[in-house]
Every structure is written in C-alpha cells, then in structure tokens.
Amino acid sequence: MQAHSGPEIGAIDDTLMREGVEEIIAEHGGDVRAAIRSLMQTVSCLEAARDRAMVLVSYGYGRGRME
C-alpha cells in the first residue's frame, strides 16, 4: 500500500500530527488496528459526502443557478 501523495491541503505541523495519532490510538484503547479502521471509515464517509456535494454542484452549474 502506498501513502497518499496528493497535494497537502490543510497540512498540519508534525507535532500536531503526532499528538493526533497518539490521541486516536488512545481513544481506541491502544488498539492500532481499531484506530486505523475508524479513520478509514471516517475517510470513506467524507469521500461519500464530497461525491454527493460534487453531484449537486455540477447539477447547479448545469441549471445556471450557480456562478
């Protein structure tokens, strides 16, 4: 599996990233696999929401309602 290599949108500094990683692992009782699973589910939900929004935006442009 390869790491995401896209543009860094809203990138946070390394210290905040490390703290966030530790926090999410702690929230899952130290179970790293559960933490990763939870993050993957969150990403999936966000991607689905983005896809729904893109459909609506495209529809709005097509109808001439958005400029």
PyMOL Python script that loads the backbone (N, CA, C, O; Angstrom):
from pymol import cmd

cmd.read_pdbstr("""\
ATOM      1  N   MET A   1       0.852  -1.183   0.000  1.00  0.00           N
ATOM      2  CA  MET A   1       0.000   0.000   0.000  1.00  0.00           C
ATOM      3  C   MET A   1       0.890   1.237   0.000  1.00  0.00           C
ATOM      4  O   MET A   1       1.870   1.307   0.742  1.00  0.00           O
ATOM      5  N   GLN A   2       0.549   2.190  -0.821  1.00  0.00           N
ATOM      6  CA  GLN A   2       1.357   3.384  -0.975  1.00  0.00           C
ATOM      7  C   GLN A   2       0.691   4.555  -0.265  1.00  0.00           C
ATOM      8  O   GLN A   2      -0.533   4.679  -0.266  1.00  0.00           O
ATOM      9  N   ALA A   3       1.510   5.417   0.343  1.00  0.00           N
ATOM     10  CA  ALA A   3       0.988   6.594   1.032  1.00  0.00           C
ATOM     11  C   ALA A   3       0.403   7.573   0.023  1.00  0.00           C
ATOM     12  O   ALA A   3       0.831   7.632  -1.130  1.00  0.00           O
ATOM     13  N   HIS A   4      -0.580   8.338   0.476  1.00  0.00           N
ATOM     14  CA  HIS A   4      -1.203   9.363  -0.364  1.00  0.00           C
ATOM     15  C   HIS A   4      -0.149  10.397  -0.739  1.00  0.00           C
ATOM     16  O   HIS A   4       0.555  10.913   0.129  1.00  0.00           O
ATOM     17  N   SER A   5      -0.039  10.699  -2.018  1.00  0.00           N
ATOM     18  CA  SER A   5       0.991  11.635  -2.457  1.00  0.00           C
ATOM     19  C   SER A   5       0.401  12.881  -3.106  1.00  0.00           C
ATOM     20  O   SER A   5       1.093  13.587  -3.839  1.00  0.00           O
ATOM     21  N   GLY A   6      -0.870  13.153  -2.840  1.00  0.00           N
ATOM     22  CA  GLY A   6      -1.526  14.321  -3.415  1.00  0.00           C
ATOM     23  C   GLY A   6      -1.110  15.597  -2.716  1.00  0.00           C
ATOM     24  O   GLY A   6      -0.276  15.577  -1.811  1.00  0.00           O
ATOM     25  N   PRO A   7      -1.691  16.705  -3.136  1.00  0.00           N
ATOM     26  CA  PRO A   7      -1.341  17.986  -2.522  1.00  0.00           C
ATOM     27  C   PRO A   7      -1.746  18.013  -1.055  1.00  0.00           C
ATOM     28  O   PRO A   7      -2.749  17.419  -0.660  1.00  0.00           O
ATOM     29  N   GLU A   8      -0.956  18.707  -0.267  1.00  0.00           N
ATOM     30  CA  GLU A   8      -1.226  18.798   1.159  1.00  0.00           C
ATOM     31  C   GLU A   8      -2.166  19.959   1.436  1.00  0.00           C
ATOM     32  O   GLU A   8      -1.738  21.101   1.598  1.00  0.00           O
ATOM     33  N   ILE A   9      -3.446  19.647   1.487  1.00  0.00           N
ATOM     34  CA  ILE A   9      -4.458  20.646   1.760  1.00  0.00           C
ATOM     35  C   ILE A   9      -4.668  20.694   3.258  1.00  0.00           C
ATOM     36  O   ILE A   9      -4.963  19.669   3.873  1.00  0.00           O
ATOM     37  N   GLY A  10      -4.521  21.861   3.855  1.00  0.00           N
ATOM     38  CA  GLY A  10      -4.714  21.991   5.292  1.00  0.00           C
ATOM     39  C   GLY A  10      -3.695  21.209   6.084  1.00  0.00           C
ATOM     40  O   GLY A  10      -4.008  20.692   7.156  1.00  0.00           O
ATOM     41  N   ALA A  11      -2.475  21.113   5.574  1.00  0.00           N
ATOM     42  CA  ALA A  11      -1.424  20.361   6.260  1.00  0.00           C
ATOM     43  C   ALA A  11      -1.185  20.923   7.653  1.00  0.00           C
ATOM     44  O   ALA A  11      -1.194  22.136   7.861  1.00  0.00           O
ATOM     45  N   ILE A  12      -0.969  20.016   8.604  1.00  0.00           N
ATOM     46  CA  ILE A  12      -0.668  20.435   9.970  1.00  0.00           C
ATOM     47  C   ILE A  12       0.782  20.096  10.273  1.00  0.00           C
ATOM     48  O   ILE A  12       1.382  19.242   9.621  1.00  0.00           O
ATOM     49  N   ASP A  13       1.339  20.779  11.272  1.00  0.00           N
ATOM     50  CA  ASP A  13       2.744  20.521  11.562  1.00  0.00           C
ATOM     51  C   ASP A  13       2.925  19.141  12.190  1.00  0.00           C
ATOM     52  O   ASP A  13       1.972  18.532  12.676  1.00  0.00           O
ATOM     53  N   ASP A  14       4.163  18.665  12.170  1.00  0.00           N
ATOM     54  CA  ASP A  14       4.495  17.313  12.598  1.00  0.00           C
ATOM     55  C   ASP A  14       4.125  17.050  14.057  1.00  0.00           C
ATOM     56  O   ASP A  14       3.683  15.950  14.392  1.00  0.00           O
ATOM     57  N   THR A  15       4.298  18.038  14.920  1.00  0.00           N
ATOM     58  CA  THR A  15       3.971  17.853  16.340  1.00  0.00           C
ATOM     59  C   THR A  15       2.479  17.623  16.519  1.00  0.00           C
ATOM     60  O   THR A  15       2.077  16.713  17.244  1.00  0.00           O
ATOM     61  N   LEU A  16       1.656  18.431  15.871  1.00  0.00           N
ATOM     62  CA  LEU A  16       0.213  18.248  15.959  1.00  0.00           C
ATOM     63  C   LEU A  16      -0.208  16.906  15.367  1.00  0.00           C
ATOM     64  O   LEU A  16      -1.127  16.264  15.877  1.00  0.00           O
ATOM     65  N   MET A  17       0.452  16.482  14.304  1.00  0.00           N
ATOM     66  CA  MET A  17       0.147  15.202  13.688  1.00  0.00           C
ATOM     67  C   MET A  17       0.442  14.069  14.670  1.00  0.00           C
ATOM     68  O   MET A  17      -0.379  13.171  14.854  1.00  0.00           O
ATOM     69  N   ARG A  18       1.608  14.115  15.293  1.00  0.00           N
ATOM     70  CA  ARG A  18       1.966  13.069  16.257  1.00  0.00           C
ATOM     71  C   ARG A  18       0.981  13.037  17.421  1.00  0.00           C
ATOM     72  O   ARG A  18       0.562  11.964  17.857  1.00  0.00           O
ATOM     73  N   GLU A  19       0.615  14.208  17.918  1.00  0.00           N
ATOM     74  CA  GLU A  19      -0.342  14.284  19.026  1.00  0.00           C
ATOM     75  C   GLU A  19      -1.691  13.706  18.610  1.00  0.00           C
ATOM     76  O   GLU A  19      -2.328  12.989  19.383  1.00  0.00           O
ATOM     77  N   GLY A  20      -2.122  14.016  17.399  1.00  0.00           N
ATOM     78  CA  GLY A  20      -3.383  13.488  16.896  1.00  0.00           C
ATOM     79  C   GLY A  20      -3.359  11.975  16.758  1.00  0.00           C
ATOM     80  O   GLY A  20      -4.341  11.301  17.070  1.00  0.00           O
ATOM     81  N   VAL A  21      -2.239  11.444  16.292  1.00  0.00           N
ATOM     82  CA  VAL A  21      -2.097   9.995  16.156  1.00  0.00           C
ATOM     83  C   VAL A  21      -2.185   9.334  17.526  1.00  0.00           C
ATOM     84  O   VAL A  21      -2.903   8.349  17.699  1.00  0.00           O
ATOM     85  N   GLU A  22      -1.464   9.868  18.485  1.00  0.00           N
ATOM     86  CA  GLU A  22      -1.492   9.312  19.841  1.00  0.00           C
ATOM     87  C   GLU A  22      -2.896   9.387  20.440  1.00  0.00           C
ATOM     88  O   GLU A  22      -3.339   8.464  21.124  1.00  0.00           O
ATOM     89  N   GLU A  23      -3.583  10.481  20.180  1.00  0.00           N
ATOM     90  CA  GLU A  23      -4.935  10.661  20.716  1.00  0.00           C
ATOM     91  C   GLU A  23      -5.909   9.640  20.144  1.00  0.00           C
ATOM     92  O   GLU A  23      -6.689   9.045  20.887  1.00  0.00           O
ATOM     93  N   ILE A  24      -5.872   9.431  18.839  1.00  0.00           N
ATOM     94  CA  ILE A  24      -6.808   8.486  18.229  1.00  0.00           C
ATOM     95  C   ILE A  24      -6.512   7.061  18.672  1.00  0.00           C
ATOM     96  O   ILE A  24      -7.434   6.267  18.855  1.00  0.00           O
ATOM     97  N   ILE A  25      -5.243   6.730  18.845  1.00  0.00           N
ATOM     98  CA  ILE A  25      -4.895   5.396  19.343  1.00  0.00           C
ATOM     99  C   ILE A  25      -5.384   5.228  20.773  1.00  0.00           C
ATOM    100  O   ILE A  25      -5.914   4.175  21.126  1.00  0.00           O
ATOM    101  N   ALA A  26      -5.211   6.258  21.604  1.00  0.00           N
ATOM    102  CA  ALA A  26      -5.674   6.196  22.995  1.00  0.00           C
ATOM    103  C   ALA A  26      -7.194   6.046  23.055  1.00  0.00           C
ATOM    104  O   ALA A  26      -7.711   5.323  23.907  1.00  0.00           O
ATOM    105  N   GLU A  27      -7.908   6.719  22.163  1.00  0.00           N
ATOM    106  CA  GLU A  27      -9.371   6.612  22.121  1.00  0.00           C
ATOM    107  C   GLU A  27      -9.833   5.192  21.813  1.00  0.00           C
ATOM    108  O   GLU A  27     -10.972   4.827  22.107  1.00  0.00           O
ATOM    109  N   HIS A  28      -8.959   4.402  21.227  1.00  0.00           N
ATOM    110  CA  HIS A  28      -9.286   3.017  20.883  1.00  0.00           C
ATOM    111  C   HIS A  28      -8.545   2.037  21.791  1.00  0.00           C
ATOM    112  O   HIS A  28      -8.266   0.903  21.402  1.00  0.00           O
ATOM    113  N   GLY A  29      -8.235   2.485  22.990  1.00  0.00           N
ATOM    114  CA  GLY A  29      -7.628   1.612  23.989  1.00  0.00           C
ATOM    115  C   GLY A  29      -6.273   1.064  23.598  1.00  0.00           C
ATOM    116  O   GLY A  29      -5.893  -0.017  24.045  1.00  0.00           O
ATOM    117  N   GLY A  30      -5.537   1.791  22.771  1.00  0.00           N
ATOM    118  CA  GLY A  30      -4.215   1.344  22.340  1.00  0.00           C
ATOM    119  C   GLY A  30      -4.243   0.378  21.172  1.00  0.00           C
ATOM    120  O   GLY A  30      -3.187  -0.067  20.724  1.00  0.00           O
ATOM    121  N   ASP A  31      -5.419   0.041  20.667  1.00  0.00           N
ATOM    122  CA  ASP A  31      -5.553  -0.888  19.546  1.00  0.00           C
ATOM    123  C   ASP A  31      -5.349  -0.117  18.240  1.00  0.00           C
ATOM    124  O   ASP A  31      -6.246   0.575  17.759  1.00  0.00           O
ATOM    125  N   VAL A  32      -4.161  -0.255  17.690  1.00  0.00           N
ATOM    126  CA  VAL A  32      -3.806   0.491  16.474  1.00  0.00           C
ATOM    127  C   VAL A  32      -4.688   0.095  15.299  1.00  0.00           C
ATOM    128  O   VAL A  32      -5.094   0.950  14.512  1.00  0.00           O
ATOM    129  N   ARG A  33      -4.985  -1.189  15.175  1.00  0.00           N
ATOM    130  CA  ARG A  33      -5.837  -1.644  14.063  1.00  0.00           C
ATOM    131  C   ARG A  33      -7.236  -1.032  14.164  1.00  0.00           C
ATOM    132  O   ARG A  33      -7.810  -0.632  13.152  1.00  0.00           O
ATOM    133  N   ALA A  34      -7.783  -0.959  15.371  1.00  0.00           N
ATOM    134  CA  ALA A  34      -9.107  -0.356  15.553  1.00  0.00           C
ATOM    135  C   ALA A  34      -9.061   1.130  15.217  1.00  0.00           C
ATOM    136  O   ALA A  34     -10.004   1.663  14.632  1.00  0.00           O
ATOM    137  N   ALA A  35      -7.976   1.798  15.581  1.00  0.00           N
ATOM    138  CA  ALA A  35      -7.830   3.222  15.277  1.00  0.00           C
ATOM    139  C   ALA A  35      -7.771   3.438  13.764  1.00  0.00           C
ATOM    140  O   ALA A  35      -8.412   4.347  13.236  1.00  0.00           O
ATOM    141  N   ILE A  36      -7.007   2.608  13.081  1.00  0.00           N
ATOM    142  CA  ILE A  36      -6.900   2.728  11.621  1.00  0.00           C
ATOM    143  C   ILE A  36      -8.248   2.441  10.970  1.00  0.00           C
ATOM    144  O   ILE A  36      -8.660   3.154  10.055  1.00  0.00           O
ATOM    145  N   ARG A  37      -8.936   1.400  11.438  1.00  0.00           N
ATOM    146  CA  ARG A  37     -10.253   1.050  10.899  1.00  0.00           C
ATOM    147  C   ARG A  37     -11.218   2.227  11.052  1.00  0.00           C
ATOM    148  O   ARG A  37     -11.960   2.555  10.126  1.00  0.00           O
ATOM    149  N   SER A  38     -11.202   2.857  12.227  1.00  0.00           N
ATOM    150  CA  SER A  38     -12.061   4.003  12.493  1.00  0.00           C
ATOM    151  C   SER A  38     -11.737   5.168  11.560  1.00  0.00           C
ATOM    152  O   SER A  38     -12.641   5.807  11.020  1.00  0.00           O
ATOM    153  N   LEU A  39     -10.467   5.438  11.375  1.00  0.00           N
ATOM    154  CA  LEU A  39     -10.057   6.527  10.477  1.00  0.00           C
ATOM    155  C   LEU A  39     -10.456   6.228   9.036  1.00  0.00           C
ATOM    156  O   LEU A  39     -10.873   7.127   8.306  1.00  0.00           O
ATOM    157  N   MET A  40     -10.327   4.967   8.627  1.00  0.00           N
ATOM    158  CA  MET A  40     -10.704   4.597   7.264  1.00  0.00           C
ATOM    159  C   MET A  40     -12.209   4.755   7.055  1.00  0.00           C
ATOM    160  O   MET A  40     -12.644   5.167   5.980  1.00  0.00           O
ATOM    161  N   GLN A  41     -13.002   4.431   8.071  1.00  0.00           N
ATOM    162  CA  GLN A  41     -14.451   4.619   7.969  1.00  0.00           C
ATOM    163  C   GLN A  41     -14.783   6.103   7.860  1.00  0.00           C
ATOM    164  O   GLN A  41     -15.657   6.494   7.086  1.00  0.00           O
ATOM    165  N   THR A  42     -14.087   6.923   8.632  1.00  0.00           N
ATOM    166  CA  THR A  42     -14.308   8.371   8.578  1.00  0.00           C
ATOM    167  C   THR A  42     -13.953   8.922   7.205  1.00  0.00           C
ATOM    168  O   THR A  42     -14.693   9.733   6.649  1.00  0.00           O
ATOM    169  N   VAL A  43     -12.833   8.489   6.661  1.00  0.00           N
ATOM    170  CA  VAL A  43     -12.424   8.935   5.325  1.00  0.00           C
ATOM    171  C   VAL A  43     -13.458   8.518   4.289  1.00  0.00           C
ATOM    172  O   VAL A  43     -13.798   9.295   3.396  1.00  0.00           O
ATOM    173  N   SER A  44     -13.952   7.301   4.407  1.00  0.00           N
ATOM    174  CA  SER A  44     -14.964   6.814   3.469  1.00  0.00           C
ATOM    175  C   SER A  44     -16.223   7.680   3.521  1.00  0.00           C
ATOM    176  O   SER A  44     -16.785   8.021   2.481  1.00  0.00           O
ATOM    177  N   CYS A  45     -16.662   8.032   4.722  1.00  0.00           N
ATOM    178  CA  CYS A  45     -17.846   8.891   4.865  1.00  0.00           C
ATOM    179  C   CYS A  45     -17.594  10.271   4.271  1.00  0.00           C
ATOM    180  O   CYS A  45     -18.465  10.834   3.607  1.00  0.00           O
ATOM    181  N   LEU A  46     -16.411  10.811   4.508  1.00  0.00           N
ATOM    182  CA  LEU A  46     -16.080  12.133   3.960  1.00  0.00           C
ATOM    183  C   LEU A  46     -16.016  12.097   2.436  1.00  0.00           C
ATOM    184  O   LEU A  46     -16.467  13.030   1.772  1.00  0.00           O
ATOM    185  N   GLU A  47     -15.453  11.018   1.880  1.00  0.00           N
ATOM    186  CA  GLU A  47     -15.402  10.893   0.422  1.00  0.00           C
ATOM    187  C   GLU A  47     -16.810  10.796  -0.165  1.00  0.00           C
ATOM    188  O   GLU A  47     -17.093  11.392  -1.204  1.00  0.00           O
ATOM    189  N   ALA A  48     -17.686  10.050   0.495  1.00  0.00           N
ATOM    190  CA  ALA A  48     -19.070   9.925   0.016  1.00  0.00           C
ATOM    191  C   ALA A  48     -19.777  11.277   0.064  1.00  0.00           C
ATOM    192  O   ALA A  48     -20.511  11.626  -0.860  1.00  0.00           O
ATOM    193  N   ALA A  49     -19.560  12.038   1.131  1.00  0.00           N
ATOM    194  CA  ALA A  49     -20.164  13.367   1.251  1.00  0.00           C
ATOM    195  C   ALA A  49     -19.625  14.300   0.166  1.00  0.00           C
ATOM    196  O   ALA A  49     -20.373  15.083  -0.419  1.00  0.00           O
ATOM    197  N   ARG A  50     -18.331  14.208  -0.092  1.00  0.00           N
ATOM    198  CA  ARG A  50     -17.731  15.019  -1.159  1.00  0.00           C
ATOM    199  C   ARG A  50     -18.342  14.664  -2.505  1.00  0.00           C
ATOM    200  O   ARG A  50     -18.673  15.548  -3.295  1.00  0.00           O
ATOM    201  N   ASP A  51     -18.491  13.372  -2.763  1.00  0.00           N
ATOM    202  CA  ASP A  51     -19.059  12.938  -4.042  1.00  0.00           C
ATOM    203  C   ASP A  51     -20.496  13.429  -4.208  1.00  0.00           C
ATOM    204  O   ASP A  51     -20.888  13.859  -5.294  1.00  0.00           O
ATOM    205  N   ARG A  52     -21.287  13.364  -3.123  1.00  0.00           N
ATOM    206  CA  ARG A  52     -22.668  13.864  -3.194  1.00  0.00           C
ATOM    207  C   ARG A  52     -22.667  15.373  -3.451  1.00  0.00           C
ATOM    208  O   ARG A  52     -23.474  15.867  -4.239  1.00  0.00           O
ATOM    209  N   ALA A  53     -21.776  16.097  -2.799  1.00  0.00           N
ATOM    210  CA  ALA A  53     -21.702  17.550  -2.986  1.00  0.00           C
ATOM    211  C   ALA A  53     -21.306  17.888  -4.421  1.00  0.00           C
ATOM    212  O   ALA A  53     -21.845  18.828  -5.005  1.00  0.00           O
ATOM    213  N   MET A  54     -20.376  17.135  -4.989  1.00  0.00           N
ATOM    214  CA  MET A  54     -19.943  17.399  -6.359  1.00  0.00           C
ATOM    215  C   MET A  54     -21.083  17.193  -7.346  1.00  0.00           C
ATOM    216  O   MET A  54     -21.195  17.934  -8.323  1.00  0.00           O
ATOM    217  N   VAL A  55     -21.924  16.206  -7.106  1.00  0.00           N
ATOM    218  CA  VAL A  55     -23.078  15.978  -7.975  1.00  0.00           C
ATOM    219  C   VAL A  55     -24.023  17.172  -7.900  1.00  0.00           C
ATOM    220  O   VAL A  55     -24.512  17.648  -8.925  1.00  0.00           O
ATOM    221  N   LEU A  56     -24.278  17.651  -6.692  1.00  0.00           N
ATOM    222  CA  LEU A  56     -25.167  18.796  -6.521  1.00  0.00           C
ATOM    223  C   LEU A  56     -24.594  20.062  -7.140  1.00  0.00           C
ATOM    224  O   LEU A  56     -25.318  20.838  -7.764  1.00  0.00           O
ATOM    225  N   VAL A  57     -23.298  20.268  -6.967  1.00  0.00           N
ATOM    226  CA  VAL A  57     -22.653  21.454  -7.547  1.00  0.00           C
ATOM    227  C   VAL A  57     -22.725  21.372  -9.064  1.00  0.00           C
ATOM    228  O   VAL A  57     -23.057  22.356  -9.724  1.00  0.00           O
ATOM    229  N   SER A  58     -22.418  20.215  -9.618  1.00  0.00           N
ATOM    230  CA  SER A  58     -22.475  20.062 -11.065  1.00  0.00           C
ATOM    231  C   SER A  58     -23.892  20.300 -11.575  1.00  0.00           C
ATOM    232  O   SER A  58     -24.077  20.952 -12.603  1.00  0.00           O
ATOM    233  N   TYR A  59     -24.880  19.786 -10.876  1.00  0.00           N
ATOM    234  CA  TYR A  59     -26.275  19.986 -11.255  1.00  0.00           C
ATOM    235  C   TYR A  59     -26.619  21.475 -11.198  1.00  0.00           C
ATOM    236  O   TYR A  59     -27.292  21.990 -12.091  1.00  0.00           O
ATOM    237  N   GLY A  60     -26.162  22.168 -10.152  1.00  0.00           N
ATOM    238  CA  GLY A  60     -26.417  23.596 -10.018  1.00  0.00           C
ATOM    239  C   GLY A  60     -25.799  24.391 -11.151  1.00  0.00           C
ATOM    240  O   GLY A  60     -26.428  25.309 -11.678  1.00  0.00           O
ATOM    241  N   TYR A  61     -24.594  24.057 -11.526  1.00  0.00           N
ATOM    242  CA  TYR A  61     -23.960  24.741 -12.651  1.00  0.00           C
ATOM    243  C   TYR A  61     -24.736  24.484 -13.934  1.00  0.00           C
ATOM    244  O   TYR A  61     -24.946  25.395 -14.734  1.00  0.00           O
ATOM    245  N   GLY A  62     -25.155  23.251 -14.124  1.00  0.00           N
ATOM    246  CA  GLY A  62     -25.886  22.895 -15.339  1.00  0.00           C
ATOM    247  C   GLY A  62     -27.214  23.627 -15.442  1.00  0.00           C
ATOM    248  O   GLY A  62     -27.666  23.930 -16.546  1.00  0.00           O
ATOM    249  N   ARG A  63     -27.834  23.911 -14.334  1.00  0.00           N
ATOM    250  CA  ARG A  63     -29.115  24.606 -14.308  1.00  0.00           C
ATOM    251  C   ARG A  63     -28.932  26.118 -14.324  1.00  0.00           C
ATOM    252  O   ARG A  63     -29.914  26.856 -14.400  1.00  0.00           O
ATOM    253  N   GLY A  64     -27.690  26.589 -14.255  1.00  0.00           N
ATOM    254  CA  GLY A  64     -27.426  28.022 -14.279  1.00  0.00           C
ATOM    255  C   GLY A  64     -27.714  28.717 -12.964  1.00  0.00           C
ATOM    256  O   GLY A  64     -27.845  29.940 -12.933  1.00  0.00           O
ATOM    257  N   ARG A  65     -27.815  27.970 -11.885  1.00  0.00           N
ATOM    258  CA  ARG A  65     -28.145  28.570 -10.581  1.00  0.00           C
ATOM    259  C   ARG A  65     -26.906  29.023  -9.819  1.00  0.00           C
ATOM    260  O   ARG A  65     -27.005  29.807  -8.876  1.00  0.00           O
ATOM    261  N   MET A  66     -25.760  28.537 -10.223  1.00  0.00           N
ATOM    262  CA  MET A  66     -24.547  28.905  -9.505  1.00  0.00           C
ATOM    263  C   MET A  66     -23.610  29.588 -10.495  1.00  0.00           C
ATOM    264  O   MET A  66     -23.559  29.233 -11.672  1.00  0.00           O
ATOM    265  N   GLU A  67     -22.883  30.556 -10.003  1.00  0.00           N
ATOM    266  CA  GLU A  67     -21.955  31.247 -10.886  1.00  0.00           C
ATOM    267  C   GLU A  67     -20.579  31.271 -10.304  1.00  0.00           C
ATOM    268  O   GLU A  67     -19.660  31.817 -10.915  1.00  0.00           O
TER     269      GLU A  67
END
""", "prot")
cmd.dss("prot")
cmd.show_as("cartoon", "prot")
cmd.util.cbc("prot")
cmd.orient("prot")
